[in-house]
Amino acid sequence: MVAGTCFGQAAQIIPQRPQAGVIEFYGVKKTPIDKLRKALGFAEGGYIPSSRGETEMRLRTVPGVVNAQVQAICCDEGKAIVYVGIEERGAGRFDYRTEPEGDVNVPEPVEQAYMAFIGAVNDAAREGVTAEDLTNGHSLMAYVPAREKQLQFVDLAEEHNLQLRKVIHESGDPSQRAMAVYVLGYAKVKARVVDEMFYALKDVDDTVRSNAIRALGAISVLAKLDPESDIKVPATWFIEMLNSLAWSDRTQAARFLVNLSESRDKRILDQMRDRAYDALVEMAKWKQAEHSLPAYILIGRIAGIPEEDLQQAWSTGDRDLMIQRAIAPFKKK
């Protein structure tokens, strides 16, 4: 069984005015951090302003900053972990597709099944049962009520295949596109929906992209288990997503690439080094272990460090020393 943390795990609730326990910046190469901290308007231990939009607007006034995104994640000892994404002028970026404007929705049976599933997932999160099996090319949760809802998606994806594709391309409602992407990922012939999932990776909405990444992650597990399936899940777009302004894009892409690079395919490792190495090093240094681990593994693999060494250093608290070991060869060059 291949297991993981479920997509549908309910987001942990952050209070209306949480305190910032940790603040992490990423995407910063030229801009002085002290200027960004001043524009941010709060520090570790301070209360996070209620208006995220105003905070991001202040960050965009810093010379050289083109765009900014602030994300508060729960929790570090009861305080929020704040990730501040910065896009500097001239930096590489991951562009999204313009949002469609069509008035098209998923069929009613699909929406009913999906909403029932989300309710079951919230129950699973409250009970702490969030493991999932991906060996079928789609998520099947260990929590039985949620898994029963997921099994319904297989038939729904076949019955409403064309309509789900239409929603992904044309619906002006991001919640409808997110439902369509998630359910279409349960189609019986995975090779026929990979292109739709890659299309959704460029959607302007975070949840749509997240559902597409998770679907492709499950499909890649099946592709690895069944080489005769003719499923191809290239790494290129996920590597580009490591340079995204969105924290969720970066973290989910990194987790996906950990699985995709397990065999240490030189082409994938070289591409990560050439296209997203700085981003991976930033992420590997994040203080929150769960968030930094995927990038830590990836820079270790790029450097050719054995998995056993990476695991040993992580378990003994020598992460920083291992990161220095991983980046040393590229510093010299």
N, C-alpha and C positions, 0 to 999 in steps of 0.2 A: 504493500500500500504506500502510495505517495501522499503525504499529508501536508497541511499547511495551516495558516491562519485564514479563516473564512473571509471572503469579500464582504459578506453582508453583516459582519460584526458591527454592532451598533457603535456609533461614534461615542467616545467617552464625553460626558457632559462637562463643559467648562463654565464656571460661574459667570454672571454678567460682567463683573469687574474683577477678574482674577489677577493675582500677583504673578509677575514674571519671575520664574526661578532661574531659567537659563535663556540667554539670547544668542542665537547663532546667525551670522551673516554668511551668505554664499553668493557667488558671482562677482565678488569684489577683487579686482586686480590693481586698479589705479587709484580709486577714490579713497581718501583718508578715512579710516574707520571712525576717528573722533568726530568728523563732520556728519557721518551717517548716524552715529549714536545721538548727537545733538538734535538732528532732524527727527529722529525716531520719537523723542520726547519722553522716554521713560527708560529706566535701567533695571538691572536685576534687583528684585525685591520690591520694585515699584508696581503700581497698579496699571494694567493695560487700558488705554483709552477705549471707550465704547465704540468710537467711530473708526473702523479700519480704513475706510476710504480717505478720511482726512489725514491719517497717519501716512498712508501711501503717497498722498499728494505732497506732503511735506518732504518726503524722501526724494520725490522727483524734482524738487527745486534745488537739490545739491548739484553743483556743476559736474557735468559728465555723466549724470544718471539719466537714462532714457525712460526707465520704467522700474517699478518696485512692487513687490507683493509680500504681505505680512500674513503669516499663518501661526495661530496659537494652537498647540497640541497638548492634550492632557496626558500625563501629569508627571512632575518631578517633585516628590515629597509634598504633594498637595498644591504645587504651583505649576503654572503653565510653562511649557517650553515654546519659546517664540523663535520662529524661523523667518529671517528677513532676506528675501531674494532680491538681488539688485541686477538690473541689466544696464551695463555701461555702454556708452556710445562706441560703436564699432565692434562690439563683442558678438560672438556667434549666438544665434538664437534658434529656438524651436517655434516655428510659426504655426498658427492655427488657421483652419478654414473659416471663411465667413459664414456666420450662422444662417441657415436656410429660413425661409419665411412662409412655407406652405402650411396649410391647415389640414394636416393628416395625422391620424392617431392610430395606435395599435388597436386591434380588435378587442372588444370588451372582455372576452374570456381570458385573454392574455393579461390585461390590466388587473383583473380580479385575482388571477393566480399569482401575479407578481406582488401585489400588495399583501396578500395573505402570506407569501413567503417572507417579505420584509418583517411582518409581525412575528413570525416564527423565529427569524434570525435575532430579533431584539430579545426574545425570550431566551434563546440560546446564549446570547452574550451575558444576560443577567445570571444565568446558571453556570457560566464559565465553560460551556461546551462549544468550542469554536473550531475544532479540528475538521478537516475535510479530506476526502479522497479524490484525487485528480486523475486516476489511472484510466478512466473512461473518456478522457478528453474534455470533461466538464466537472464542475464541483458537485460532489455529493457529501453533504455534511454529516457528521457523526450524530448530530442532534436529530432524532427521528422525525419530529413534526416538520422541520425545515427540509429534510431530505425527501420526504413524501411530496412536498410542494415542488421541489426541484425535478423530481421524476416526471411530473406533469408537463414540464417544459419541453421534454423530448418530443412528445406528440404535437404540442402547440407550435413548436418551431417548424415541424413538417407541414402541418395544416395551414399555417399562416406565413409561410416562408416569403412569398413575394411581397405581402403587405409589410412585414417587418423590415425588409430591405428598403421599401419605399419610405417608411418612416425615418430610417437612418439618414437617408439622403435629402428628404424634403421637409420634415416636420420642423416648424418653428418653435416647438415646445421641447426644451432640453430633457424634461422628465420623460417624455414620450420616447425620445431617441435613446435615453439610458435604458429604458425597459426593453426596447427593441433589440439593442445590442446584447443585453444580458441573455434574453430568451433565445435569440438566434444562435448564440454560442452553444446551445444544446442540440443543434441540428445533427442528424445521424451521420452524415458524411462531412466530416470536419474540413476536408480539403476544399470543399465548395464554399465555405464561409470565411476562410482566412483573409481573403481580399477585403471583405466587408469589415472585418475587425481592424485591419490596417487603415482602411478609410476612416473608421471611427477614432483612430489614434490622433487624428488631426482636428477633431471636433473642438470647438471653442469651450465646451463645458467640461469641467473637471470630472464629474461623475460619469459622463459618457466615455471619456478617455480611460478612466479607472476600470470601468466594466470591460472595455476592449482589452486592456492589458491583462486583466485577470483571465479573460476567456482565452487569449493567446497563450498565457502561461500554462493553462490546463491542456490546451491543444498540443503544445510542445512536449508535454509529458507523454501524451499518447504517441506522438511522432517518434520519441526516443524508444518507447516500449515496443512499437510496431513499425519497424523500418519499411515494411512493405506497404504501408498506408499511403505513400506518396504525398505526405504532408510536408510542406516546406514553410518554416517560420524563420526568416532571415533576421539577423540581429541589428541591421543597420539603423532602423528607425528608433529602436530602443536606445542605442548608443547616442543618437542625436537628442533623445529626450533627456539625457543626463545634463544637457545644457539648458533645459527649460527653466523659465522663471518660476514655474509652479513647483512647490515642494513635493506635492503628491506625485507629479510626473517623475521627478528625480528618484524618489525613494522606491516607487513601484518598478521603474525601469531597472534600477540596480538589483532589486530582488529577482526580477526576471532573468537578468544577465548572469546572475550567480548560477542559476539552473542551466542556462544555455551554454555557459562556458565550463561546465563541469569536466568535460573531456579535455579542456585546455587547448581547444582548436586555435592554432596560431593566427589564423586570419581574424578571428573575433578578438583575440587579445591585442593584436597589432592595431586593429581598427579602434579599439577602446583607447589605446595609448595615443594614437594619432589624433583622435577626434574629441576625447573627453577626459584626458588624464587629469588636468587641473581640477575639474569638477569632482572627480572621484577622490582626489587627495583631500579636498575640502570636506567632503562628506565623511571620509574615513576618520577625520579628526573631530567630528561632532561628539559632544560629551555624552549624549544619550546612547547607550550601548546598542539597543535594538535598532535605532535609526542608522548608526554608523557601521554596523557589522557587514552588510552586503558590500559596501564600497571598500571596506578593509580587506575583505576576501578578494575582491577584484584587483586591487592594486598589488596584492601579494601574488596573485596568479600572473599578472602582467610582468612582474619582476622575476618570475620563475621560482618563487619560494615554495617548498613542499607544503602540502595541506597540513601535514602533521605539525610542522613548525608554526604555521598560522594558528592552528587550534591550541597548541600548547601556550603560545604567547598570550592569546586571548584569555585562556582560563586562568593563567597566573598573574594577570593584570599588567603584562608587559606590552600592551598594545602600542604605546607610543614608540617604544624601542623598535618594534617590528615595522611600524610605519616608516621610521627613519631608514631602516634596512631596505625597505621596498623602494623608497624614492632615491636612495643614494646613487645608484647607477645612472639615473637620468639627470641628476644634478650635475654629475661630472661631465656628461655629454653637453 
